[in-house]
Amino acid sequence: MVRTPLTPEERERGERLGLLLREARGERSMAEIAAAAGLSAETLRKIETGRAPTPAFFTVAALAGVLRLSMDELVTLCVPAPV
């Protein structure tokens, strides 16, 4: 299966998501948050660094729940501002 290349907007949105999750995690360890969300620390690392810019909806929902972020807030903050 060949994956289509991501657009610059998709990459930017993934970087913003990673930054938001990293900020929400604060001083808590990556391993702690990942385990609570049912993910591996490596998956969380990839999302936070933008190496996995399009994580699955349920992955984002699990992280949002653990970090007490609203999905509406994440969508609003991750969507590029209109030009």
N, C-alpha and C positions, 0 to 999 in steps of 0.2 A: 504494500500500500504506500503510495507516494503522497506526502503531505504537501499541500500548496503553500508557497512562501507567505509569510505574514506581511501585511501591509505596514508601513511606518506608523499608522494610527493604532494598529493592534499592538505593535511593540511598545508604543508610548503608553497605551492604556495599561499594558501589563507591568510596565515600570512603575506607573502611578499606584497600581494595586499593591505591588510589592512594598513600596514605600509606606503606604497607609498601614499595611499589616505589620511591618517592622516597627513603625511608630506606636501602634496600638499594643504590640507585645511588650514594649518598654524594657524593663530589666529582667523580665521573665525569660527563662531559657527557651531556645528553639525546641529542644527535646520535650520540655514540659508542655508547651502549647501544641506541638505536633501530636504527642501522645493523647492529649485530651480531645483532640479533633479526630483521632483515629487515623493519623497520617504518619509517614516516616519523617524524621527530621530532615532528610535529604530532599524530600518533596517540598517541604516548607522552605528550605534553603533556596531551591530552584525558583519557587514563586517569588520569594522576597528579593532575589537578585535579578529577576526578569528573565531568567533562563527558561522559565515555563510561563510565558506571558498569557496563555489561554487555558488556565486550569478549568477543570470541570465545575459545573454549577454546584454540585453537592460538596465538592472540596471547599469552594469559597464559602458556601453556607455553613459548613462545619466550623471553619476558621472564624467566621463572623460570630457564630454562636459562642465559641470559647472566648473570643476577644470582646464580646458584648458590643458588637458593631451592628448597626442595622443594614440590611441589604440595600434598602433605598438610599442610605447615606453612601454606601460603597459605589453604587451605580452613579450617583450624582457626582461624586468626587473623581471617579475614574473616566468619565466621558469627557472627551476634549471639548474645550470651550468653542462655541461657534465663531467662525472667522468673519 
